[in-house]
């Protein structure tokens, strides 16, 4: 189902651009003119809210950074703003359902995120929906194929097919939608799911492959295995850490 011993070796081999020695995001080349908090906020808003900087509403973020707030806290505040939440929900719908989120979806899932739901749980709920099931082909087998393709980027293996197929037909686990949501959540929070998501986040926000230090560090925060601490962190916190890194900050001045 998920070959834990080979996951990091396979992923890090693909994601190792150069030798690294520090367990942190590596900065870009030294700059004669350093980036500013203003440039960081402009870049973060574009990346997380998908819109340009608006001085009337966004200067508060620059002021907070100038006052000593951390880059990660600033990124998280931008990410969880009304525009950031709307962009997050829309991204999920485009990726999973190939359509933009309508107003009802924005109200429902945006409200969940605003209320403190983890991004992974909102994603699992969308994947457990009747719409996703129908879009995948309307059968349990096709649903599993779609979940693996969307979250792991690969075809389902026989072990996963048997295990998750059994959960999907186990009425003791709840309604059809509840069982689908359970399966989606397990795949999302698996070590392989967390590793694959980390690779996506590095490519999205840093435009590079994940390094051998950052990959297990961030992936470990998004899986619930005891080996990695046994507690899943909200993916939004991981995103804020990446966007709030010195590397992203330095890049915003380019």
C-alpha positions in Angstrom: 0.0 0.0 0.0 2.5 2.6 1.2 6.2 1.4 1.2 7.5 3.6 3.9 11.2 2.6 3.7 11.4 3.5 0.0 9.3 6.7 0.0 11.9 9.2 1.2 14.7 7.6 -0.8 12.6 7.8 -4.0 11.3 11.2 -3.3 14.6 12.7 -2.2 16.5 11.3 -5.1 14.1 13.1 -7.4 14.1 16.2 -5.3 17.8 16.7 -4.5 19.1 19.7 -6.5 22.4 20.0 -4.6 24.1 19.0 -1.4 22.6 20.7 1.7 23.9 20.8 5.2 21.3 22.7 7.3 17.9 21.5 8.4 16.2 24.6 7.1 15.2 26.3 3.9 18.2 27.4 2.0 18.5 31.0 1.1 19.1 32.3 -2.4 22.3 33.9 -3.4 23.6 36.8 -1.4 22.0 40.1 -2.6 23.5 43.5 -2.9 20.0 45.0 -2.3 18.0 42.9 0.2 14.3 42.3 -0.1 12.0 44.5 2.0 8.9 43.6 4.0 6.8 45.4 1.5 8.1 43.2 -1.3 7.6 40.1 0.8 4.0 41.0 1.5 3.3 41.8 -2.2 4.8 38.4 -3.2 3.0 36.5 -0.4 -0.4 38.0 -1.3 0.1 37.1 -5.0 1.1 33.6 -4.1 -1.6 32.9 -1.4 -4.5 35.2 -2.4 -3.9 35.3 -6.1 -4.2 39.0 -6.4 -2.0 42.1 -6.4 -1.2 44.1 -3.3 -3.9 46.6 -2.2 -2.5 49.4 -0.1 -5.9 50.2 1.5 -6.3 46.7 2.9 -2.8 45.1 2.9 -0.5 47.7 4.5 -1.4 46.3 7.8 0.7 43.2 7.0 3.7 45.3 6.2 3.2 47.4 9.4 3.1 44.2 11.5 6.3 42.9 10.0 8.0 46.3 10.5 6.9 46.0 14.1 8.6 42.7 14.7 6.0 40.1 13.6 7.6 37.0 12.1 7.5 36.2 8.4 5.7 32.9 9.1 3.0 34.7 11.2 2.6 37.2 8.4 2.2 34.5 5.8 -0.3 32.6 7.9 -2.4 35.8 8.4 -2.4 36.5 4.6 -3.2 32.8 3.9 -6.2 32.8 6.3 -7.6 36.2 5.2 -10.9 36.2 3.4 -9.2 36.4 0.0 -6.7 33.7 1.0 -9.4 31.3 2.1 -11.4 31.9 -1.0 -8.4 31.2 -3.1 -7.6 28.0 -1.1 -11.2 26.7 -1.6 -11.1 27.5 -5.3 -7.8 25.8 -5.8 -9.2 22.6 -4.2 -12.2 22.6 -6.6 -10.1 23.3 -9.7 -7.7 20.5 -8.8 -10.2 17.9 -7.7 -13.4 18.7 -9.7 -11.9 20.7 -12.6 -14.3 23.7 -11.9 -14.3 26.8 -9.8 -15.9 26.8 -6.4 -19.4 28.3 -6.5 -20.8 30.6 -3.8 -22.3 27.7 -1.8 -19.0 25.8 -1.8 -17.1 29.0 -0.7 -19.5 29.5 2.1 -19.4 25.9 3.3 -15.7 25.0 2.9 -14.5 28.5 3.5 -16.5 28.6 6.7 -14.9 25.3 7.8 -11.4 26.7 7.2 -12.2 29.9 9.0 -13.6 27.9 11.9 -10.4 26.0 12.3 -10.7 22.9 10.2 -7.5 21.6 8.8 -6.9 21.9 5.0 -6.4 18.2 4.7 -9.8 17.5 6.3 -11.6 19.9 4.0 -9.9 18.3 1.0 -11.0 14.8 2.2 -14.6 16.0 2.6 -14.6 17.3 -1.0 -13.1 14.0 -2.2 -15.8 12.1 -0.3 -18.6 14.1 -1.9 -21.1 12.6 -4.4 -19.8 15.1 -7.0 -16.2 13.8 -6.8 -17.5 10.2 -6.8 -19.6 10.8 -9.9 -16.8 12.7 -11.6 -14.4 9.8 -10.9 -16.7 7.4 -12.7 -19.3 6.4 -10.2 -17.8 3.2 -8.9 -15.6 2.4 -5.8 -12.8 1.2 -8.1 -12.8 4.4 -10.1 -13.0 6.4 -6.9 -9.9 4.8 -5.5 -8.0 5.3 -8.8 -8.9 9.0 -8.7 -7.9 9.5 -5.1 -4.5 7.9 -5.8 -4.0 9.9 -8.9 -4.9 13.2 -7.2 -3.0 12.7 -4.0 -0.2 10.4 -4.8 0.2 11.0 -8.5 0.3 7.3 -9.3 -1.9 4.2 -10.0 -3.3 2.3 -7.1 -1.5 -0.9 -6.1 -3.2 -4.3 -5.3 -2.7 -3.9 -1.6 -4.3 -0.5 -1.4 -7.1 -1.6 -3.7 -7.9 -4.5 -1.3 -7.6 -2.5 1.9 -9.4 0.6 0.9 -11.9 -1.3 -1.2 -12.8 -3.2 1.9 -13.4 0.0 3.9 -15.6 1.4 1.1 -18.0 -1.5 1.4 -17.9 -1.7 5.2 -21.3 -0.3 6.3 -20.1 -0.2 9.9 -17.9 2.7 8.9 -20.9 5.0 8.2 -22.6 6.3 5.1 -21.1 6.0 1.6 -19.9 9.6 1.8 -18.4 9.1 5.2 -16.5 6.0 4.0 -15.1 7.8 1.0 -14.0 10.7 3.2 -12.3 8.3 5.6 -10.4 6.6 2.7 -9.4 10.0 1.2 -8.2 11.2 4.6 -6.1 8.1 5.2 -4.4 8.5 1.8 -3.9 12.3 2.3 -2.3 11.8 5.7 -0.2 8.7 4.8 3.6 9.2 4.6 3.4 9.0 0.8 0.6 11.5 0.6 2.5 13.9 2.9 5.7 13.5 0.9 4.0 14.1 -2.4 2.2 17.1 -1.1 5.5 18.6 0.2 7.0 18.2 -3.2 4.0 20.1 -4.7 4.3 22.9 -2.1 8.0 23.4 -2.8 7.4 23.6 -6.5 4.4 25.9 -6.1 6.0 28.4 -3.6 9.7 28.1 -4.1 9.8 26.9 -7.8 12.2 24.2 -7.0 12.4 20.6 -5.9 12.4 19.8 -2.2 15.8 19.2 -0.6 16.7 16.2 1.5 16.4 18.2 4.8 13.2 20.0 4.1 11.3 17.1 2.6 11.1 14.9 5.7 10.8 17.9 8.0 7.6 19.2 6.4 6.2 15.9 5.2 6.6 14.6 8.8 4.3 17.4 10.0 1.5 16.2 7.7 1.4 12.5 8.6 0.0 10.9 11.8 2.5 8.0 12.1 4.2 7.8 15.5 7.5 7.8 13.7 6.8 11.4 12.8 5.3 12.5 16.1 1.8 11.1 15.7 0.1 14.4 15.2 -0.9 16.0 11.9 -0.3 19.7 11.5 -2.7 21.7 9.4 -1.3 22.0 5.9 -1.9 25.7 6.0 0.7 26.0 8.8 3.2 24.1 6.6 2.4 26.5 3.7 2.9 29.5 5.9 6.3 28.1 7.0 7.5 27.7 3.5 6.2 31.1 2.3 7.5 32.6 5.5 11.0 31.2 4.9 14.1 33.3 4.3 14.3 31.8 0.9 10.9 33.1 -0.1 11.6 36.4 1.4 14.9 36.8 -0.5 13.2 35.8 -3.7 10.5 38.4 -3.3 13.1 41.1 -3.9 14.1 39.7 -7.3 
